[in-house]
Amino acid sequence: MIKKIVLESITIFLICASLLLLKVVYSQPANEVASLDNDNNTPAKQTEVFDETPKLIDINLATDQELQQIPGVGEVIAQRIIQDREKNGYYCTVKDIVRVKGIGLKTFEKMQQHIVVNKRNLMLYLGY
């Protein structure tokens, strides 16, 4: 009985220690980890790693400025997207964006990899 309690206690302790260690390791951003230069114990310069993945923009929630970050979308098209969204409702698929005046299939092909319709956000906004 006592051995069982001791084993359970050790197991719980090891699990908690592992979780705490994981929290410490993964809660610290990579660019804030300082390494020391071995010559004079000063922080070494670090190069930042940039993610090459394009930022996906939710066309149902994006602001005017966010929409202008999409290739092929300027100030006028961004305003038209917002007006169309307000008049005709949210987009159900990314291809629905072609209903906006000035966005044809060629423009859609340029912007397709940069836009998204987040179904979860759409359902929340529609009250489901």
CORDARA-V468982 format. One record per residue. N is the residue number from 1. RES is the residue in one letter. SS is DSSP state (h for helix, s for strand, l for the rest). PSI is psi in whole degrees, 0 to 359 (NA if undefined). Layout:
n res ss psi
N RES SS PSI
N RES SS PSI
This chain:
n res ss psi
1 M l 313
2 I h 322
3 K h 321
4 K h 317
5 I h 318
6 V h 315
7 L h 319
8 E h 320
9 S h 316
10 I h 318
11 T h 313
12 I h 319
13 F h 314
14 L h 321
15 I h 314
16 C h 318
17 A h 319
18 S h 316
19 L h 320
20 L h 318
21 L h 317
22 L h 319
23 K h 317
24 V h 316
25 V h 315
26 Y h 350
27 S h 346
28 Q l 120
29 P l 144
30 A h 325
31 N h 353
32 E h 356
33 V l 118
34 A l 133
35 S l 153
36 L s 139
37 D l 128
38 N l 339
39 D l 313
40 N l 20
41 N l 37
42 T l 154
43 P s 132
44 A l 148
45 K l 137
46 Q l 142
47 T l 138
48 E l 142
49 V l 124
50 F l 138
51 D l 126
52 E l 354
53 T l 130
54 P l 145
55 K l 125
56 L l 134
57 I s 124
58 D s 111
59 I l 347
60 N l 338
61 L l 350
62 A l 144
63 T l 175
64 D h 312
65 Q h 320
66 E h 319
67 L h 328
68 Q l 348
69 Q l 347
70 I l 133
71 P l 133
72 G l 359
73 V l 119
74 G l 196
75 E h 317
76 V h 312
77 I h 323
78 A h 317
79 Q h 322
80 R h 322
81 I h 314
82 I h 315
83 Q h 318
84 D h 320
85 R h 319
86 E h 323
87 K h 314
88 N h 358
89 G l 176
90 Y l 157
91 Y l 133
92 C l 330
93 T l 163
94 V h 331
95 K h 340
96 D h 345
97 I h 341
98 V h 351
99 R h 348
100 V l 131
101 K l 128
102 G l 352
103 I l 106
104 G l 190
105 L h 324
106 K h 315
107 T h 319
108 F h 319
109 E h 323
110 K h 324
111 M h 346
112 Q h 318
113 Q h 357
114 H h 353
115 I s 159
116 V s 154
117 V l 106
118 N l 108
119 K h 323
120 R h 313
121 N h 321
122 L h 315
123 M h 320
124 L h 317
125 Y h 331
126 L h 355
127 G l 23
128 Y l NA
